[in-house]
Amino acid sequence: MTPSQILEHRFGHTSFRGPQAAVIDRVMDGGHAVVIMPTGGGKSLCYQIPALVHAAHASPGESPLTLVLSPLIALMKDQVDALRAKGIEAAFINSSLSRQERESRYRQVSKGRFSLLYVTPERFRKPEFIDVLAKRDIRLLAVDEAHCISEWGHDFRPDYTRLREFRGIVNNPTTIALTATATPDVQTDIVRQLGLAPDDVEMFHEGIDRPNLSLSVDEVWGDEEKVDRMIDIFRKYENSSGSGIVYFTLIRTLDAFSEKLRQRGVPHYCYHGKLERRQRRRIQSNFMENSGSLVLATPAFGMGIDKEDIRFVVHAEIPGSMESWYQEIGRAGRDGEPSDCVLLYEESDLTTQMEFMRWSNPDSQFYERVYDLLAHESEQVQAFGLEWMRERLHARQKHDHRLETVLQMLDRHAVVEGEWEPMSLEVISELPPQLMDQDRLDEKLKRDQQKLYALVQFVRHEGDRKAFIHEYFGLPYTPEV
């Protein structure tokens, strides 16, 4: 079957969009590619269709496999579910599976089942996973959310820096890296981290413009004015079937606004990371299945959300970077219909974002203090858990979240293994040099501050805001007539 036939028969589309056909041709010819395409632009088809072409043309006894690296467990589950619904042999292996489920899936992969396999980059830490891959012909390596490769990206994942090593383990297959946002520095870093020369990679940049999205910044003063403005936006769409998302930085702020909206008779869901996993899945399912639904959420909501008729995305607080903001508004208007993206800007919210930035950038001494507790007071840590650690580290600052950041980074750098709640963390290696290098940490903090400042400049920009965005991402811009 040809790519066009697969597009129609499997995915129900009669023609490719934008550079999709050119990307697929490049990959099918064995060429490497970096694809930058707006959220909802169809990036996944750029590797899913080649995977199905390889499977369709395989000789008897062959079992070509496309390996997809993704940092988002929720997203890979949604993508696999969608592929299976189309009769496509796809699977994921990640920490959401039980040991029995994981071992069963390893056996299935070893025996040649599945055309597409989704995993997190951390899966390469497992020798048994590498053993399974050795039994398969990896034709294509797809790196989703590729901005996570770059240490200067807005969602850096340390294991992504091992991509050169991963490619070697699977015999250096054709590689495609995909993302919705990447500044010129990040684009260069993606190619470098893949271990490829610039001349070996073709860059496909569709641009970032979404003409159906109306971008606006409303300066407000105080919570009540924010609530009034939110309700104005809700009312605009109350007679349509479209849905909406309101983003908050902090859970406590989200909860406070949820109560205000309930008092005003506005029905909505609330989604954040402190909810139990089943509750989060239920809320996400309700939002996806019901028309006219509204959700108040932290940025964790939206990863894997592919609801076409989101009519508005409101930011109740300024996000931490232009990249984060652009990713989040990208969930609006995927059906091509007009949609509103509104940033409610209150200058005092910058204090919250600066505090959040401090939590996200612990210094080297704090890393060492947490490591020492885990390594030398493990019995107390296991017995009394996070609250005991928090008391030891910053007793009088209950809203300080540096501990969570450090534990996440220790896990991503394979310094610890186990769970936080209930506490079962075990130290398995030394602190890596990059977490003890204060100069490096200071540079990371400085870049984060610059990203926030760029968004403040965007808020205060009096000209064409879409032109500002294009300049930030290093792209040419043609004003709409």
C-alpha angles and dihedrals in degrees: 000000000000124000090253092052092049090047090056102036098041104027103026098236124127098201141023122250128229113326096344095111093047092049092049092049090050093051094044088054089055097256124141119238143187112207123197110184132156119264108276092022096118103260093153093063088062090074103019094063095048088050091055093045090053090049093047093052098041118126120238109287094021120115110186114193132199110209115207120198113203130164093209119083093188092050095050091050092052092047093048092048090051092049093048090051086060092051094255120146102238135142143171133219117201144126093284089076123086118241091257092050091048094050091047091052092048088055092049092051091047091054092055101261122145131037094214127038121187120202139157116248089246089068088078088072088073114087091202090058092052089049090055093050091052088067094057136071103238103204098170136022114201119192110199122196086021094180085079086073093069121077085211092054122103096247104035117185114193094212089060087068087069093063093111087056092045091052089053092051091056094043099263100284126189105291133208123185120196136189141148096225133034130146117217090264091053092047090055091047092051091058092045094050091050088059092239131131115242090243090057093060129068114211116218110191114175091181127242103259118125104184094193092060117092109207120203140162118210116193110216138179119216136350096280092058089049091052091048091051092048091052091050089057093045091051091052089065102029092108093049129079091236124116135218143212128209114196126210130183097216131042093221091056091048091052092049093052091044089060092048091052092047089054088053092050098250111146115217147144126245122217128183142137097264093065117100112264096248090050091052091050091049093051091047091050092048091050092049095046102040125073121227093020125155127203131190107208150164116237091272087078114084101042100124094007107136101170109149100203103056099142099186141020115193125190108208089187130028111266122232099254146006089251093054092047093048093048091051098047087048088077090071125091101004088156089064094247121130113281135175126235109189128181112199102208123200115167093220088064088073087073089060092049092048089051090048089051090053090053090050093051111051116179124245093260091058091050089052093048092052091045091051091052092051094044102040105025098039095138093058091043092052092045101044104023132195098341092056090049091048091051091052094047105039111357098175099042106073093169094054108117100182090111092061090050092051093048090050091050093046088053093047091050091048092242092129137022131198135053134304098214112067087020113245103142118151126190110235103168145014125277108275116244093245091063091052096045104099093187090057092047090049090052090051091051091048092053091049089052091050091052091053091047090053089056091050088052088051090052091051095042110121097192133063106327093200089057089053091052093050092050091050091054092043096247133137116248134208113195117235113256 
